Amino acid sequence: MNVGHGNVVVAEQIVAIVALDSLPVKRLIENAKRSTKLIDATNGRRTRAVIVTESDHLILSSLEPATLAQRLASDRGPAE
């Protein structure tokens, strides 16, 4: 799945896509920084969404969560 600016994530590894507007999400980011599990895919732009993976990595994206959710749905195909 394209997360913006030429960066791609394996769609099957995504657990959640969340907005950056809550304090618990900001704490998750700080913890991921300390444990070296943070990947910044914003290319210096403002972070708008955080992608949580099965391996507990956090990926920062400058795309809106709704945009990422649409891309994820199209990559995964119709629900069974």
PDB file with one MODEL, atoms N, CA, C and O in Angstrom:
MODEL        1
ATOM      1  N   MET A   1       0.845  -1.170   0.000  1.00  0.00           N
ATOM      2  CA  MET A   1       0.000   0.000   0.000  1.00  0.00           C
ATOM      3  C   MET A   1       0.894   1.238   0.000  1.00  0.00           C
ATOM      4  O   MET A   1       1.846   1.318   0.776  1.00  0.00           O
ATOM      5  N   ASN A   2       0.596   2.178  -0.848  1.00  0.00           N
ATOM      6  CA  ASN A   2       1.342   3.427  -0.941  1.00  0.00           C
ATOM      7  C   ASN A   2       0.942   4.336   0.226  1.00  0.00           C
ATOM      8  O   ASN A   2      -0.232   4.662   0.396  1.00  0.00           O
ATOM      9  N   VAL A   3       1.931   4.738   1.023  1.00  0.00           N
ATOM     10  CA  VAL A   3       1.665   5.625   2.158  1.00  0.00           C
ATOM     11  C   VAL A   3       2.127   7.052   1.881  1.00  0.00           C
ATOM     12  O   VAL A   3       2.184   7.883   2.787  1.00  0.00           O
ATOM     13  N   GLY A   4       2.456   7.326   0.616  1.00  0.00           N
ATOM     14  CA  GLY A   4       2.820   8.673   0.209  1.00  0.00           C
ATOM     15  C   GLY A   4       4.292   8.850  -0.059  1.00  0.00           C
ATOM     16  O   GLY A   4       5.135   8.227   0.587  1.00  0.00           O
ATOM     17  N   HIS A   5       4.599   9.709  -1.022  1.00  0.00           N
ATOM     18  CA  HIS A   5       5.963  10.120  -1.353  1.00  0.00           C
ATOM     19  C   HIS A   5       6.852   8.945  -1.760  1.00  0.00           C
ATOM     20  O   HIS A   5       8.043   8.921  -1.448  1.00  0.00           O
ATOM     21  N   GLY A   6       6.266   7.976  -2.455  1.00  0.00           N
ATOM     22  CA  GLY A   6       7.028   6.838  -2.941  1.00  0.00           C
ATOM     23  C   GLY A   6       7.306   5.768  -1.904  1.00  0.00           C
ATOM     24  O   GLY A   6       8.080   4.848  -2.167  1.00  0.00           O
ATOM     25  N   ASN A   7       6.697   5.863  -0.741  1.00  0.00           N
ATOM     26  CA  ASN A   7       6.883   4.873   0.321  1.00  0.00           C
ATOM     27  C   ASN A   7       5.744   3.865   0.295  1.00  0.00           C
ATOM     28  O   ASN A   7       4.580   4.229   0.123  1.00  0.00           O
ATOM     29  N   VAL A   8       6.093   2.595   0.469  1.00  0.00           N
ATOM     30  CA  VAL A   8       5.114   1.515   0.371  1.00  0.00           C
ATOM     31  C   VAL A   8       5.218   0.627   1.607  1.00  0.00           C
ATOM     32  O   VAL A   8       6.309   0.376   2.118  1.00  0.00           O
ATOM     33  N   VAL A   9       4.052   0.151   2.082  1.00  0.00           N
ATOM     34  CA  VAL A   9       3.974  -0.753   3.226  1.00  0.00           C
ATOM     35  C   VAL A   9       3.198  -1.991   2.789  1.00  0.00           C
ATOM     36  O   VAL A   9       2.267  -1.889   1.991  1.00  0.00           O
ATOM     37  N   VAL A  10       3.575  -3.155   3.303  1.00  0.00           N
ATOM     38  CA  VAL A  10       2.852  -4.387   2.998  1.00  0.00           C
ATOM     39  C   VAL A  10       1.481  -4.314   3.671  1.00  0.00           C
ATOM     40  O   VAL A  10       1.395  -4.241   4.897  1.00  0.00           O
ATOM     41  N   ALA A  11       0.419  -4.333   2.879  1.00  0.00           N
ATOM     42  CA  ALA A  11      -0.940  -4.142   3.388  1.00  0.00           C
ATOM     43  C   ALA A  11      -1.333  -5.198   4.416  1.00  0.00           C
ATOM     44  O   ALA A  11      -2.062  -4.898   5.361  1.00  0.00           O
ATOM     45  N   GLU A  12      -0.861  -6.423   4.243  1.00  0.00           N
ATOM     46  CA  GLU A  12      -1.228  -7.506   5.152  1.00  0.00           C
ATOM     47  C   GLU A  12      -0.647  -7.327   6.549  1.00  0.00           C
ATOM     48  O   GLU A  12      -1.108  -7.972   7.491  1.00  0.00           O
ATOM     49  N   GLN A  13       0.348  -6.470   6.702  1.00  0.00           N
ATOM     50  CA  GLN A  13       0.995  -6.247   7.995  1.00  0.00           C
ATOM     51  C   GLN A  13       0.347  -5.120   8.805  1.00  0.00           C
ATOM     52  O   GLN A  13       0.707  -4.904   9.962  1.00  0.00           O
ATOM     53  N   ILE A  14      -0.605  -4.402   8.204  1.00  0.00           N
ATOM     54  CA  ILE A  14      -1.211  -3.247   8.875  1.00  0.00           C
ATOM     55  C   ILE A  14      -2.295  -3.702   9.842  1.00  0.00           C
ATOM     56  O   ILE A  14      -3.194  -4.462   9.483  1.00  0.00           O
ATOM     57  N   VAL A  15      -2.188  -3.217  11.086  1.00  0.00           N
ATOM     58  CA  VAL A  15      -3.164  -3.522  12.120  1.00  0.00           C
ATOM     59  C   VAL A  15      -4.167  -2.377  12.257  1.00  0.00           C
ATOM     60  O   VAL A  15      -5.366  -2.612  12.409  1.00  0.00           O
ATOM     61  N   ALA A  16      -3.670  -1.127  12.202  1.00  0.00           N
ATOM     62  CA  ALA A  16      -4.543   0.033  12.396  1.00  0.00           C
ATOM     63  C   ALA A  16      -3.964   1.258  11.706  1.00  0.00           C
ATOM     64  O   ALA A  16      -2.755   1.382  11.509  1.00  0.00           O
ATOM     65  N   ILE A  17      -4.875   2.161  11.346  1.00  0.00           N
ATOM     66  CA  ILE A  17      -4.508   3.480  10.832  1.00  0.00           C
ATOM     67  C   ILE A  17      -5.238   4.479  11.716  1.00  0.00           C
ATOM     68  O   ILE A  17      -6.469   4.492  11.756  1.00  0.00           O
ATOM     69  N   VAL A  18      -4.485   5.317  12.426  1.00  0.00           N
ATOM     70  CA  VAL A  18      -5.100   6.237  13.378  1.00  0.00           C
ATOM     71  C   VAL A  18      -4.660   7.671  13.115  1.00  0.00           C
ATOM     72  O   VAL A  18      -3.585   7.921  12.570  1.00  0.00           O
ATOM     73  N   ALA A  19      -5.519   8.607  13.516  1.00  0.00           N
ATOM     74  CA  ALA A  19      -5.201  10.029  13.395  1.00  0.00           C
ATOM     75  C   ALA A  19      -4.237  10.418  14.513  1.00  0.00           C
ATOM     76  O   ALA A  19      -4.149   9.738  15.535  1.00  0.00           O
ATOM     77  N   LEU A  20      -3.537  11.489  14.311  1.00  0.00           N
ATOM     78  CA  LEU A  20      -2.504  11.936  15.250  1.00  0.00           C
ATOM     79  C   LEU A  20      -3.052  12.834  16.358  1.00  0.00           C
ATOM     80  O   LEU A  20      -2.273  13.320  17.178  1.00  0.00           O
ATOM     81  N   ASP A  21      -4.341  13.067  16.411  1.00  0.00           N
ATOM     82  CA  ASP A  21      -4.893  14.118  17.261  1.00  0.00           C
ATOM     83  C   ASP A  21      -5.133  13.744  18.726  1.00  0.00           C
ATOM     84  O   ASP A  21      -5.723  14.543  19.453  1.00  0.00           O
ATOM     85  N   SER A  22      -4.705  12.574  19.191  1.00  0.00           N
ATOM     86  CA  SER A  22      -4.941  12.231  20.590  1.00  0.00           C
ATOM     87  C   SER A  22      -3.623  12.036  21.342  1.00  0.00           C
ATOM     88  O   SER A  22      -2.608  11.656  20.758  1.00  0.00           O
ATOM     89  N   LEU A  23      -3.660  12.298  22.619  1.00  0.00           N
ATOM     90  CA  LEU A  23      -2.473  12.157  23.455  1.00  0.00           C
ATOM     91  C   LEU A  23      -1.976  10.710  23.522  1.00  0.00           C
ATOM     92  O   LEU A  23      -0.763  10.501  23.486  1.00  0.00           O
ATOM     93  N   PRO A  24      -2.851   9.699  23.619  1.00  0.00           N
ATOM     94  CA  PRO A  24      -2.348   8.319  23.622  1.00  0.00           C
ATOM     95  C   PRO A  24      -1.557   7.958  22.359  1.00  0.00           C
ATOM     96  O   PRO A  24      -0.580   7.212  22.437  1.00  0.00           O
ATOM     97  N   VAL A  25      -1.963   8.471  21.217  1.00  0.00           N
ATOM     98  CA  VAL A  25      -1.229   8.201  19.974  1.00  0.00           C
ATOM     99  C   VAL A  25       0.131   8.886  20.025  1.00  0.00           C
ATOM    100  O   VAL A  25       1.131   8.315  19.588  1.00  0.00           O
ATOM    101  N   LYS A  26       0.176  10.089  20.547  1.00  0.00           N
ATOM    102  CA  LYS A  26       1.454  10.794  20.675  1.00  0.00           C
ATOM    103  C   LYS A  26       2.391  10.061  21.636  1.00  0.00           C
ATOM    104  O   LYS A  26       3.605  10.048  21.433  1.00  0.00           O
ATOM    105  N   ARG A  27       1.825   9.451  22.682  1.00  0.00           N
ATOM    106  CA  ARG A  27       2.645   8.646  23.596  1.00  0.00           C
ATOM    107  C   ARG A  27       3.183   7.408  22.893  1.00  0.00           C
ATOM    108  O   ARG A  27       4.337   7.029  23.092  1.00  0.00           O
ATOM    109  N   LEU A  28       2.349   6.777  22.070  1.00  0.00           N
ATOM    110  CA  LEU A  28       2.811   5.622  21.288  1.00  0.00           C
ATOM    111  C   LEU A  28       4.004   5.999  20.417  1.00  0.00           C
ATOM    112  O   LEU A  28       4.969   5.243  20.307  1.00  0.00           O
ATOM    113  N   ILE A  29       3.928   7.168  19.804  1.00  0.00           N
ATOM    114  CA  ILE A  29       5.018   7.635  18.944  1.00  0.00           C
ATOM    115  C   ILE A  29       6.296   7.831  19.758  1.00  0.00           C
ATOM    116  O   ILE A  29       7.375   7.424  19.326  1.00  0.00           O
ATOM    117  N   GLU A  30       6.180   8.448  20.926  1.00  0.00           N
ATOM    118  CA  GLU A  30       7.360   8.661  21.776  1.00  0.00           C
ATOM    119  C   GLU A  30       7.977   7.333  22.203  1.00  0.00           C
ATOM    120  O   GLU A  30       9.199   7.187  22.210  1.00  0.00           O
ATOM    121  N   ASN A  31       7.131   6.365  22.558  1.00  0.00           N
ATOM    122  CA  ASN A  31       7.638   5.042  22.942  1.00  0.00           C
ATOM    123  C   ASN A  31       8.312   4.351  21.764  1.00  0.00           C
ATOM    124  O   ASN A  31       9.339   3.695  21.934  1.00  0.00           O
ATOM    125  N   ALA A  32       7.742   4.493  20.572  1.00  0.00           N
ATOM    126  CA  ALA A  32       8.328   3.881  19.377  1.00  0.00           C
ATOM    127  C   ALA A  32       9.676   4.518  19.050  1.00  0.00           C
ATOM    128  O   ALA A  32      10.589   3.827  18.599  1.00  0.00           O
ATOM    129  N   LYS A  33       9.811   5.817  19.271  1.00  0.00           N
ATOM    130  CA  LYS A  33      11.103   6.487  19.054  1.00  0.00           C
ATOM    131  C   LYS A  33      12.170   5.894  19.964  1.00  0.00           C
ATOM    132  O   LYS A  33      13.287   5.610  19.529  1.00  0.00           O
ATOM    133  N   ARG A  34      11.812   5.711  21.232  1.00  0.00           N
ATOM    134  CA  ARG A  34      12.774   5.181  22.202  1.00  0.00           C
ATOM    135  C   ARG A  34      13.178   3.742  21.885  1.00  0.00           C
ATOM    136  O   ARG A  34      14.321   3.350  22.122  1.00  0.00           O
ATOM    137  N   SER A  35      12.247   2.961  21.353  1.00  0.00           N
ATOM    138  CA  SER A  35      12.544   1.551  21.069  1.00  0.00           C
ATOM    139  C   SER A  35      12.939   1.329  19.609  1.00  0.00           C
ATOM    140  O   SER A  35      12.986   0.189  19.148  1.00  0.00           O
ATOM    141  N   THR A  36      13.219   2.392  18.890  1.00  0.00           N
ATOM    142  CA  THR A  36      13.629   2.356  17.467  1.00  0.00           C
ATOM    143  C   THR A  36      12.645   1.585  16.591  1.00  0.00           C
ATOM    144  O   THR A  36      13.051   0.835  15.703  1.00  0.00           O
ATOM    145  N   LYS A  37      11.360   1.772  16.845  1.00  0.00           N
ATOM    146  CA  LYS A  37      10.328   1.134  16.024  1.00  0.00           C
ATOM    147  C   LYS A  37       9.478   2.178  15.304  1.00  0.00           C
ATOM    148  O   LYS A  37       8.329   1.913  14.950  1.00  0.00           O
ATOM    149  N   LEU A  38      10.041   3.352  15.090  1.00  0.00           N
ATOM    150  CA  LEU A  38       9.328   4.430  14.414  1.00  0.00           C
ATOM    151  C   LEU A  38       9.917   4.638  13.030  1.00  0.00           C
ATOM    152  O   LEU A  38      11.130   4.765  12.868  1.00  0.00           O
ATOM    153  N   ILE A  39       9.038   4.671  12.031  1.00  0.00           N
ATOM    154  CA  ILE A  39       9.450   4.917  10.648  1.00  0.00           C
ATOM    155  C   ILE A  39       8.731   6.176  10.177  1.00  0.00           C
ATOM    156  O   ILE A  39       7.501   6.229  10.169  1.00  0.00           O
ATOM    157  N   ASP A  40       9.493   7.178   9.789  1.00  0.00           N
ATOM    158  CA  ASP A  40       8.928   8.446   9.325  1.00  0.00           C
ATOM    159  C   ASP A  40       8.879   8.444   7.801  1.00  0.00           C
ATOM    160  O   ASP A  40       9.913   8.521   7.137  1.00  0.00           O
ATOM    161  N   ALA A  41       7.669   8.355   7.252  1.00  0.00           N
ATOM    162  CA  ALA A  41       7.484   8.346   5.798  1.00  0.00           C
ATOM    163  C   ALA A  41       6.832   9.641   5.320  1.00  0.00           C
ATOM    164  O   ALA A  41       6.147   9.651   4.297  1.00  0.00           O
ATOM    165  N   THR A  42       7.045  10.739   6.063  1.00  0.00           N
ATOM    166  CA  THR A  42       6.394  12.005   5.732  1.00  0.00           C
ATOM    167  C   THR A  42       7.195  12.880   4.783  1.00  0.00           C
ATOM    168  O   THR A  42       6.653  13.833   4.224  1.00  0.00           O
ATOM    169  N   ASN A  43       8.467  12.579   4.589  1.00  0.00           N
ATOM    170  CA  ASN A  43       9.356  13.426   3.776  1.00  0.00           C
ATOM    171  C   ASN A  43       9.358  14.874   4.259  1.00  0.00           C
ATOM    172  O   ASN A  43       9.380  15.802   3.451  1.00  0.00           O
ATOM    173  N   GLY A  44       9.334  15.064   5.572  1.00  0.00           N
ATOM    174  CA  GLY A  44       9.396  16.396   6.153  1.00  0.00           C
ATOM    175  C   GLY A  44       8.075  17.134   6.210  1.00  0.00           C
ATOM    176  O   GLY A  44       8.020  18.273   6.675  1.00  0.00           O
ATOM    177  N   ARG A  45       7.027  16.514   5.751  1.00  0.00           N
ATOM    178  CA  ARG A  45       5.713  17.156   5.797  1.00  0.00           C
ATOM    179  C   ARG A  45       5.026  16.865   7.132  1.00  0.00           C
ATOM    180  O   ARG A  45       5.497  16.048   7.923  1.00  0.00           O
ATOM    181  N   ARG A  46       3.913  17.545   7.366  1.00  0.00           N
ATOM    182  CA  ARG A  46       3.160  17.386   8.605  1.00  0.00           C
ATOM    183  C   ARG A  46       2.594  15.967   8.706  1.00  0.00           C
ATOM    184  O   ARG A  46       2.041  15.446   7.737  1.00  0.00           O
ATOM    185  N   THR A  47       2.732  15.351   9.865  1.00  0.00           N
ATOM    186  CA  THR A  47       2.179  14.016  10.096  1.00  0.00           C
ATOM    187  C   THR A  47       0.677  14.119  10.310  1.00  0.00           C
ATOM    188  O   THR A  47       0.214  14.906  11.136  1.00  0.00           O
ATOM    189  N   ARG A  48      -0.083  13.321   9.565  1.00  0.00           N
ATOM    190  CA  ARG A  48      -1.541  13.320   9.697  1.00  0.00           C
ATOM    191  C   ARG A  48      -2.087  11.973  10.139  1.00  0.00           C
ATOM    192  O   ARG A  48      -3.190  11.892  10.678  1.00  0.00           O
ATOM    193  N   ALA A  49      -1.309  10.904   9.909  1.00  0.00           N
ATOM    194  CA  ALA A  49      -1.779   9.564  10.268  1.00  0.00           C
ATOM    195  C   ALA A  49      -0.618   8.723  10.771  1.00  0.00           C
ATOM    196  O   ALA A  49       0.539   8.936  10.410  1.00  0.00           O
ATOM    197  N   VAL A  50      -0.967   7.761  11.616  1.00  0.00           N
ATOM    198  CA  VAL A  50       0.000   6.805  12.137  1.00  0.00           C
ATOM    199  C   VAL A  50      -0.499   5.415  11.770  1.00  0.00           C
ATOM    200  O   VAL A  50      -1.650   5.068  12.035  1.00  0.00           O
ATOM    201  N   ILE A  51       0.375   4.624  11.158  1.00  0.00           N
ATOM    202  CA  ILE A  51       0.039   3.260  10.767  1.00  0.00           C
ATOM    203  C   ILE A  51       0.715   2.326  11.764  1.00  0.00           C
ATOM    204  O   ILE A  51       1.923   2.409  11.984  1.00  0.00           O
ATOM    205  N   VAL A  52      -0.076   1.437  12.364  1.00  0.00           N
ATOM    206  CA  VAL A  52       0.441   0.459  13.315  1.00  0.00           C
ATOM    207  C   VAL A  52       0.554  -0.876  12.591  1.00  0.00           C
ATOM    208  O   VAL A  52      -0.389  -1.307  11.928  1.00  0.00           O
ATOM    209  N   THR A  53       1.711  -1.534  12.716  1.00  0.00           N
ATOM    210  CA  THR A  53       1.927  -2.810  12.032  1.00  0.00           C
ATOM    211  C   THR A  53       1.922  -3.971  13.028  1.00  0.00           C
ATOM    212  O   THR A  53       1.974  -3.771  14.241  1.00  0.00           O
ATOM    213  N   GLU A  54       1.859  -5.179  12.489  1.00  0.00           N
ATOM    214  CA  GLU A  54       1.865  -6.383  13.321  1.00  0.00           C
ATOM    215  C   GLU A  54       3.136  -6.507  14.148  1.00  0.00           C
ATOM    216  O   GLU A  54       3.111  -7.088  15.233  1.00  0.00           O
ATOM    217  N   SER A  55       4.235  -5.974  13.658  1.00  0.00           N
ATOM    218  CA  SER A  55       5.517  -6.049  14.370  1.00  0.00           C
ATOM    219  C   SER A  55       5.686  -4.916  15.387  1.00  0.00           C
ATOM    220  O   SER A  55       6.782  -4.710  15.909  1.00  0.00           O
ATOM    221  N   ASP A  56       4.609  -4.184  15.668  1.00  0.00           N
ATOM    222  CA  ASP A  56       4.602  -3.050  16.604  1.00  0.00           C
ATOM    223  C   ASP A  56       5.404  -1.857  16.120  1.00  0.00           C
ATOM    224  O   ASP A  56       5.748  -0.989  16.922  1.00  0.00           O
ATOM    225  N   HIS A  57       5.711  -1.787  14.841  1.00  0.00           N
ATOM    226  CA  HIS A  57       6.326  -0.594  14.273  1.00  0.00           C
ATOM    227  C   HIS A  57       5.233   0.441  14.026  1.00  0.00           C
ATOM    228  O   HIS A  57       4.089   0.092  13.735  1.00  0.00           O
ATOM    229  N   LEU A  58       5.592   1.705  14.145  1.00  0.00           N
ATOM    230  CA  LEU A  58       4.692   2.803  13.805  1.00  0.00           C
ATOM    231  C   LEU A  58       5.264   3.508  12.592  1.00  0.00           C
ATOM    232  O   LEU A  58       6.456   3.812  12.540  1.00  0.00           O
ATOM    233  N   ILE A  59       4.404   3.765  11.617  1.00  0.00           N
ATOM    234  CA  ILE A  59       4.816   4.455  10.402  1.00  0.00           C
ATOM    235  C   ILE A  59       4.050   5.766  10.335  1.00  0.00           C
ATOM    236  O   ILE A  59       2.819   5.771  10.339  1.00  0.00           O
ATOM    237  N   LEU A  60       4.772   6.871  10.275  1.00  0.00           N
ATOM    238  CA  LEU A  60       4.153   8.190  10.176  1.00  0.00           C
ATOM    239  C   LEU A  60       3.909   8.512   8.713  1.00  0.00           C
ATOM    240  O   LEU A  60       4.778   8.300   7.868  1.00  0.00           O
ATOM    241  N   SER A  61       2.712   9.030   8.418  1.00  0.00           N
ATOM    242  CA  SER A  61       2.367   9.392   7.046  1.00  0.00           C
ATOM    243  C   SER A  61       1.781  10.794   7.018  1.00  0.00           C
ATOM    244  O   SER A  61       1.125  11.223   7.967  1.00  0.00           O
ATOM    245  N   SER A  62       2.023  11.501   5.925  1.00  0.00           N
ATOM    246  CA  SER A  62       1.456  12.843   5.768  1.00  0.00           C
ATOM    247  C   SER A  62       0.088  12.795   5.093  1.00  0.00           C
ATOM    248  O   SER A  62      -0.528  13.838   4.873  1.00  0.00           O
ATOM    249  N   LEU A  63      -0.391  11.607   4.765  1.00  0.00           N
ATOM    250  CA  LEU A  63      -1.719  11.470   4.166  1.00  0.00           C
ATOM    251  C   LEU A  63      -2.773  11.357   5.262  1.00  0.00           C
ATOM    252  O   LEU A  63      -2.477  10.939   6.382  1.00  0.00           O
ATOM    253  N   GLU A  64      -4.002  11.732   4.929  1.00  0.00           N
ATOM    254  CA  GLU A  64      -5.112  11.633   5.872  1.00  0.00           C
ATOM    255  C   GLU A  64      -5.442  10.164   6.138  1.00  0.00           C
ATOM    256  O   GLU A  64      -5.297   9.330   5.244  1.00  0.00           O
ATOM    257  N   PRO A  65      -5.887   9.836   7.363  1.00  0.00           N
ATOM    258  CA  PRO A  65      -6.257   8.451   7.665  1.00  0.00           C
ATOM    259  C   PRO A  65      -7.322   7.891   6.717  1.00  0.00           C
ATOM    260  O   PRO A  65      -7.262   6.717   6.352  1.00  0.00           O
ATOM    261  N   ALA A  66      -8.287   8.711   6.317  1.00  0.00           N
ATOM    262  CA  ALA A  66      -9.337   8.242   5.404  1.00  0.00           C
ATOM    263  C   ALA A  66      -8.757   7.853   4.046  1.00  0.00           C
ATOM    264  O   ALA A  66      -9.182   6.863   3.451  1.00  0.00           O
ATOM    265  N   THR A  67      -7.800   8.617   3.560  1.00  0.00           N
ATOM    266  CA  THR A  67      -7.142   8.306   2.286  1.00  0.00           C
ATOM    267  C   THR A  67      -6.397   6.985   2.389  1.00  0.00           C
ATOM    268  O   THR A  67      -6.477   6.148   1.491  1.00  0.00           O
ATOM    269  N   LEU A  68      -5.675   6.802   3.482  1.00  0.00           N
ATOM    270  CA  LEU A  68      -4.940   5.552   3.680  1.00  0.00           C
ATOM    271  C   LEU A  68      -5.898   4.367   3.808  1.00  0.00           C
ATOM    272  O   LEU A  68      -5.623   3.286   3.286  1.00  0.00           O
ATOM    273  N   ALA A  69      -7.016   4.567   4.498  1.00  0.00           N
ATOM    274  CA  ALA A  69      -8.001   3.489   4.648  1.00  0.00           C
ATOM    275  C   ALA A  69      -8.579   3.082   3.299  1.00  0.00           C
ATOM    276  O   ALA A  69      -8.782   1.895   3.044  1.00  0.00           O
ATOM    277  N   GLN A  70      -8.846   4.060   2.432  1.00  0.00           N
ATOM    278  CA  GLN A  70      -9.341   3.747   1.088  1.00  0.00           C
ATOM    279  C   GLN A  70      -8.306   2.960   0.300  1.00  0.00           C
ATOM    280  O   GLN A  70      -8.652   2.000  -0.389  1.00  0.00           O
ATOM    281  N   ARG A  71      -7.055   3.350   0.390  1.00  0.00           N
ATOM    282  CA  ARG A  71      -5.987   2.631  -0.315  1.00  0.00           C
ATOM    283  C   ARG A  71      -5.839   1.213   0.222  1.00  0.00           C
ATOM    284  O   ARG A  71      -5.628   0.269  -0.539  1.00  0.00           O
ATOM    285  N   LEU A  72      -5.952   1.074   1.534  1.00  0.00           N
ATOM    286  CA  LEU A  72      -5.845  -0.250   2.136  1.00  0.00           C
ATOM    287  C   LEU A  72      -6.991  -1.146   1.677  1.00  0.00           C
ATOM    288  O   LEU A  72      -6.780  -2.315   1.354  1.00  0.00           O
ATOM    289  N   ALA A  73      -8.197  -0.596   1.648  1.00  0.00           N
ATOM    290  CA  ALA A  73      -9.355  -1.377   1.206  1.00  0.00           C
ATOM    291  C   ALA A  73      -9.203  -1.813  -0.245  1.00  0.00           C
ATOM    292  O   ALA A  73      -9.540  -2.946  -0.589  1.00  0.00           O
ATOM    293  N   SER A  74      -8.704  -0.935  -1.089  1.00  0.00           N
ATOM    294  CA  SER A  74      -8.542  -1.300  -2.499  1.00  0.00           C
ATOM    295  C   SER A  74      -7.404  -2.300  -2.687  1.00  0.00           C
ATOM    296  O   SER A  74      -7.467  -3.136  -3.589  1.00  0.00           O
ATOM    297  N   ASP A  75      -6.367  -2.232  -1.855  1.00  0.00           N
ATOM    298  CA  ASP A  75      -5.260  -3.191  -1.941  1.00  0.00           C
ATOM    299  C   ASP A  75      -5.667  -4.575  -1.453  1.00  0.00           C
ATOM    300  O   ASP A  75      -5.218  -5.585  -1.994  1.00  0.00           O
ATOM    301  N   ARG A  76      -6.511  -4.620  -0.440  1.00  0.00           N
ATOM    302  CA  ARG A  76      -6.931  -5.910   0.122  1.00  0.00           C
ATOM    303  C   ARG A  76      -8.051  -6.546  -0.684  1.00  0.00           C
ATOM    304  O   ARG A  76      -8.292  -7.747  -0.571  1.00  0.00           O
ATOM    305  N   GLY A  77      -8.732  -5.758  -1.489  1.00  0.00           N
ATOM    306  CA  GLY A  77      -9.821  -6.298  -2.305  1.00  0.00           C
ATOM    307  C   GLY A  77     -11.105  -6.412  -1.501  1.00  0.00           C
ATOM    308  O   GLY A  77     -11.152  -5.998  -0.342  1.00  0.00           O
ATOM    309  N   PRO A  78     -12.162  -6.977  -2.115  1.00  0.00           N
ATOM    310  CA  PRO A  78     -13.454  -7.081  -1.430  1.00  0.00           C
ATOM    311  C   PRO A  78     -13.376  -8.038  -0.241  1.00  0.00           C
ATOM    312  O   PRO A  78     -12.647  -9.029  -0.266  1.00  0.00           O
ATOM    313  N   ALA A  79     -14.142  -7.716   0.795  1.00  0.00           N
ATOM    314  CA  ALA A  79     -14.177  -8.565   1.992  1.00  0.00           C
ATOM    315  C   ALA A  79     -14.834  -9.897   1.663  1.00  0.00           C
ATOM    316  O   ALA A  79     -15.769  -9.969   0.865  1.00  0.00           O
ATOM    317  N   GLU A  80     -14.328 -10.941   2.293  1.00  0.00           N
ATOM    318  CA  GLU A  80     -14.877 -12.274   2.021  1.00  0.00           C
ATOM    319  C   GLU A  80     -16.010 -12.594   2.944  1.00  0.00           C
ATOM    320  O   GLU A  80     -16.590 -13.676   2.857  1.00  0.00           O
TER     321      GLU A  80
ENDMDL
END
